[in-house]
């Protein structure tokens, strides 16, 4: 799993946004969120703009600190973060029962880290669906480097309106991506439409757990920090997510919050009290170094104005994620495996 260096971080900041307009984009992005007086309905109605701005602003930070796969994972003792991330991806492939040559869709694929890993693990052809131009360009470069550019590709589109014919794919998965959808039922219905009958869709979803109390101000503050720092219009409850899967027409094979049984907490890489050489850039010291590096890069003009602001709201996101995980009011890995019924209902 490769990681971007300081030069990649500096040159990638802002994505496809003109470097002179990054600060203005940060202003507009922040104003969508509760912390800055924004409303949920405004975020939902402008989700395409909000999510695109978010990923243009943060992708280089993600790749610099996390690698090519932008997601969490349950983790065994003695297992590195990178090993747990790969195993988490392999788990989806195994749950879907992928077979060589099958046509698979990755919904909300980021820069394609999971796509490449699953394609190589299962010998399948994977299409990554993404609505962010910068991430797709980066993903295509990484596909060529990995040697999977002949079997894997990217399609730029909104997952609420997919440009695929009905019954196109043998399997579909989404990893911490459809949480960006303004309407879960609508998103899952599109996935249902393009999946072949009798085949499966599986996902890891970001959800508030049953322990979340909407009347608790601290809980609401944590939820708002997660939404701000992660480009989310809202964070749904687990029960709402499950009901949306059923309303879309799927039969739920099984579902579980995988965070519950994880020997090592999923949020540990972001916990400032934790230190790890293998994921040094995510530690308190590593993040302090990154903060000062970004400050210096912005000061000398190698990074655009507004870069420090992006780093600051990502730091706030990390705090919200850790707090939500510790209080068990939020999970980054609500898992479900769902099947589209056969045409004859069997």
N, C-alpha and C positions, 0 to 999 in steps of 0.2 A: 504494500500500500504506500504510494508515494505521497510526499507532502511538499507543498509549495514553500519556497524560501522567501527571504525578506524582499528580494527584488520582485518576485511574483506578486507578493502582497501589495507592494507599492504600485506596481503597474496595473494590477487588476482592480484596485479600489474604485468603486463606482460602476463597474461593469460597462454596459453600453451607454450609460449616461455620460454626456459631455462633461469632461473634468471640471469645467468652469461652472457647471450647474449642479454639482453634487450637493453643495451646502443647501441650495434651494430644495432639492429633492428630499434631503433629510428633514427639513422644515415641514414639507407637505406630508411626508410619511408619518412623522410624530403626531401631527394634528389629527390623524385618523383615530388615535387611541385615547382611552379613558384617562390615562395619566396626564394628557394634554387637553382634556375637555371633549374628546371625540365620542361619537355615538356608535353603538353596535350596528344599527341599520345603515348608517353611512358607510361603515366598513364593508358590510355585505353588498351594498349596491355598487360600491367602487372597488370590489375585491381584486379585479384584474390589475388595475393601476396600483393598488396598495401592495399586492404580492409581488408584482414585477419590480416596483421600486425597492422593496425589501431585498429581493435576491440580487438585484444589481448592486445594492449597497453592501451586502454581507458575504457574498459567495467567496471572495478572496480571503476573508477572515476565517470562514468555515474551513476552506481547504488548507490554510496555513496551520490552523490549530487541530483539525480533526482528521484530515486526509481526504480521500475521495468519496467516502461513504458518510453522509451527513445524518447519522442516526445513533440512537442509544442501543444497548443490548443487555440482557441478563448475563451475569458473569460468574464463572466458577472461581474458587480460590486457586491461585497460581496461574490463572489465565490472564494474558495481557488484554488491554482494551481492543487492540487490532484483531486478536484471535477471537474474542467474543463477538465482534462485529461480523466477521466472516461466518462464524457458526450461526449467528442469528439469521443471516441471509440464506445459508444452506438449509436451515430449518424450514423456511418458506418453500424452497424448491422441493424438499422432501414431502411436505404437507400437500403440495399441489400434485405430487406424483409425476414430475416432469420426465419426459422421455426424449431421447435424441431426435432432433429435427422438428420438434414442435414449435409453433409460433406463439410467442409469449408477449404480453404487454406489461410494461412497468409504468404505472400511472403516477406522474409527478416524480420524474426520475433524477432530478438534480443534475449533477455533472456525470452521472452514470456509473458510479462506483459499484453499487449493488448489481446493476445491469451486467457489467462485465464479469463480476464474480459468479453470478448465477448462470450466465451463458457458458462460462468455462466449466463450471461444476456439473452442469446438466447437459451440455452439448446441444443447447437449444438456440433458436434465433430470437433475440429479444429486441423489441421496439420500445424506445423510451419516449414517453409523451411529456412534453414540457412546454410551458408558454413563455419561457424566458430566453431571449435570443443569446444573451451572454453565456448562460449555462450550457446551451446546446453547442455553441461554438467551442467552448472548453471541452465538452464531452466528446465531440468528434475528434479533437486532437488527441485526447487520452485513449479513445478507441483505436486510433491508428498506432499509437505507441504500444498498446496491449495486443495488437494483432487481431482484433475482433471486428474490424471495420467492414469486413465482407459479410458477416452474419448478424451484426447488430447495427441499428440505426436510430435516428431521432426524428420525431415529428413535432413541429411547433404548433401547438393548438391548446385550446382551453378544454380542460377535462369535463366541463359542463356541456360542451358541444363538440364531441369527438368527430374527426373527419374520416371515420371508418365505416364500412358497410356492416350491416347486422351480421352477427354470428361469425366474426372474423378470426377470433383468437382461441387457441386451445387452453390457455390459462392466463389469468391476470392477477397481478399483485400490486399493492401500494404500501410503501414504507414511510410512515410518518408524513404523509403528503396530502391525503384527502381531508385532513383537518383544516386545510386552507379553503375548502369549499364553502360557499355561503349557504348552501342547501345540501345537506347530506343525502337526503332521499333522491334529489335530482341528480347528484353525482353518481350515486350507486345505480340508479336507473340507466344511466349512460353506459356504465360498466357492464350491467346486465345485458343491454342491447347488443354490445359488440362481442360478448362472450358466446361461444358455441353452446348449444343445449347439452346438458349433462356434465358440463365442465365446471371448474371451480375458480373462485376468486378468494384471495386471502389478503389480510392487511394487518399492519400494526397501526393503531390509532392513538392519538393524544386525546385523553379524556379526563374530566374531573370524576373522581370516584364517588361512591355513596357517602363517604365521610365529609364531602364538601358541603358547607352550610352557606347558602346564599345570603343569609342574614348576618353572617359573621364578617365584620369589616376587614379583619386580617386575611381571611380566606379570599375576599373580593380583591384585596390589594395584590395578593400573590397571583391570582388569576389575571388581573390587569397587566402585571409585569410580564407574565408569560405571553400574553397576546401582543404586547408592545414589542418585546424582544424577538418574536418569532413570526411576525407577519400574519397573525390570525384574526379573522373577523369575530370569532367566538370560540370558546372551548366547550364542547358538548359533554354532557354526562354520559357515562358508560351505557346506561339504560336507553338514552336517546339514540346513541350510535347503533345499538343492537336493534332497536325498533326500526330505524331507518333502513337497515339491511333487509329486514323482513318486508317492509313496505315496498321496497324496490322489486320484490318478487323472489328473492333468494330463499333457499332452505338452509338454515344454519346447521352445519355438521357438528361443530363444537366451538366454544369460545372461552377465553380466560384472560385475566389480567396477569401477564407473565412476570410483572414486577413483584408480585406477592411472594413467590418462591425463589427469587434470585438470591443466591448465597452472598453476593456482594451487591450493595445497592446500585441501581442503574445510574443514579446521579453522582456517584462518587468521583468520577473524573472532574466534575465541576465544583466539588466541595473544597473550599479554601483550606480546610484543615487537613486535607489529604495531599501527600506528595508522592510523585511517581516519576522516575527517570524516563520510562518508556512513553509517557504522555506528558512530558515536562511542560510543553507550551500551554497546557490546560490548567496547570497548578497555579497557586497564588503568585509564586515567584515568576513563573513563565508569563502569566497575564500582566504582571507589573512591568516586565521587560518589554512585552508587546505594546503596552500602553505608552511607554516612554519612546519606543522605537517609532510608533505611529506619530507621536507628537513631533519627534525630530524630522521624520519624513515630510510631514505636513509643513513644518517650519521652513525647510529648505526647498519646498516646492515639488518634491518627488511624489508626494501623495496629495490629492486634491483637498481643498478646504472642506471641512465637514467630516473628514475621516475619523477624527477624535470623537465626534458626536456618535458616529456609528459604533465605535468601540465601546462607548459609554452605555448605549442602550443594550448592546449585547451583554455587557457586564451585568446590567440590571436584569436581563433575561436569565442569566445563569443563577443569580440570587433567587429569583422567583422559582426556577425549576428545582433548585436544591431545597428551598423551603417547602414547596409543594410536595416533593418526594418525601422529605422527613416527616411531614405531618400526614402523609398518606392521603392527601386530598386530590392528588394529581398522579396520573400514570402516563408514561411515554410509550407503553407497550401493551395496550389492550389488543389482544389477538382474536381474530375470528377466521374460520374457514367456512365458506358458504358455497353452495352448489346451485347452479341454474338448472331447474327441472328440465327433463326431456320434453320434447314437443307433445308426446302422448301422455305426459304427466307421470311417467314411471320414474 
